[in-house]
Amino acid sequence: MWEVVGMLDEELRERIDRFRLLGFDTSSEEVKSGIGKAVRETLSAFSQSDGGTLIIGLSETQGFTPVEGFDPQSAQSQLMSRCEQMTPVVRPEIEILKVDDALVLVAEIPEMQSLDKPCYVTDQGRYGGSYKRTGDGDMRMTQYEVDRLIEQKTQPKWDEEPVDDASVDDLDSSILTPFLQSERVKRPKTFAHGEDLALTRLRITRQEHPTLAALLAMGEYPQEFFPRLTVTWAMFPGTSKGEITTGTRLLDSATVTGPIPELVERTLDLVARNMRTGALIGERFRTELPDYPLVAVREAIVNALMHRDYSPAARGTQVQVNLFVDRLEITNPGGLYGNTTLATLEAAGTSATRNQRLATFLESVALADGGIIAENRGTGIQVIQAALREALMPPAEFKNDLTQFTVVFRRRRVAQAEQYTTALEAVRAILIDRESASTKDLVRATGLSRTSVQNSLNSLIEDGVVEATEPPKSPRQRYRRVLPER
């Protein structure tokens, strides 16, 4: 006997009223008139995601009204037969409820454990019969998505693969040498039989070639072998990628290359250079107010590079850092790994590592200032949220699916008492946000005098930061930020 979920007729009535108002069901609820083969796709999709509710015995084409002659007992038997046609077998919780004086079948489909995924239609096979929810429908999963589910069952080793075209000479000695010195102190037995064997034991090399992890963490130029393992930076003039302002789609863009330490620092510099930094001036102290706390941004960039998917199918996809007028987004290929979910992401100590070897290297690779790239102790998200709390900003938001993971920072709102330290900083901040501006625009936006604005513009032009769009003394004169050469 199947356990009933305890839904009340009134709760079901509220759901159906919502369907009738919207004209369709939802991503977590599916209405069907009967039990055909297509129900198996929904069973797969719900089992793959956060679970869902099947309501059987209503006609969507007839405005979600009861199907005449519907037999819920027979439908229950048919549904259980369909559940047996799945691998693994789906175990729903079923009950029969009343709607408009008619009976319908309601089945709650629970999400399966990670180790049991993918859940697929047995006679269609793992790659042909695995589905996911998109909107209010079911879509066959791609091979890449199925592979990511399978990967949850084992520890990926993509970062330990040897890069056959590379040699130890492709590693940067300024990074490798201090790393080995540190490891020699911590693990003297590893070096007891010579450095060549130590390189293999540490998985810096395999089969006399650098591993992918070593090349990414310590390589001179990893993009020689993996041209798309980069960070792409883009600054958009609006709130979406498709929004166009006065014919300009991007205010700034760059492709950042190099080993991970360089990717982190150069990307962080791009963010810092392109965001506003205001200040609150007190009687004795001046408080910097950046749009985004750089401690939090740096942690998010490190996490994206350390935990991204490095499987062969994902090596053509970059980490993306996109700055919009209202937010900063950092997206990496590959969703959350292992037992980490959005629900557990912020729990202290939660750390399931997709790339174990790379994470180990990044825990020890030294920076020029003496610090290290990553802690990898399950505290990255806590560092991000703590930095935002300290800045009195809303917490970061997280988006996750099988193919990618995104961190969203909302832009700091300008405080009423806030001011920029100098007129020059105020003018520069306005030009960061706009394609161009006239002197009158800048006077209005900053509240400065025309003389202060013009003096600031002259200084910025002299420094090569700003340029005029028209010849001198033109009545149509405007000013714009000079984009750095790549």
Secondary structure by P-SEA (a helix, b strand, c coil): ccccccccaaaaaaaaaaaaaaccccccbbbbcccccaaaaaaaaaaacccbbbbccccccccccccccccaaaaaaaaaaaaaacccbbbbbbbbbbcccbbbbbbbbbbccccccccccccccccccbbbbcccbbbbbcaaaaaaaaacccccccccccccccccccccaaaaaaaaaaaaaaccccccccaaaaaaaacccccccccaaaaaaccccccccccccbbbbbbbcccccccccccccccbbbbbbccaaaaaaaaaaaaaacbbbbbbbcccbbbbbccccaaaaaaaaaaaaaccccccccccccbbbbbcccbbbbbbcccccccccccccccccccccccaaaaaaaaccccccccccccccccaaaaaaaaaaaaccccbbbbbcccbbbbbbcccccccccccccaaaaaaaaaaacccccaaaaaaaccccaaaaaaaaaaaaaacccccccccccccbbbbbbcccc
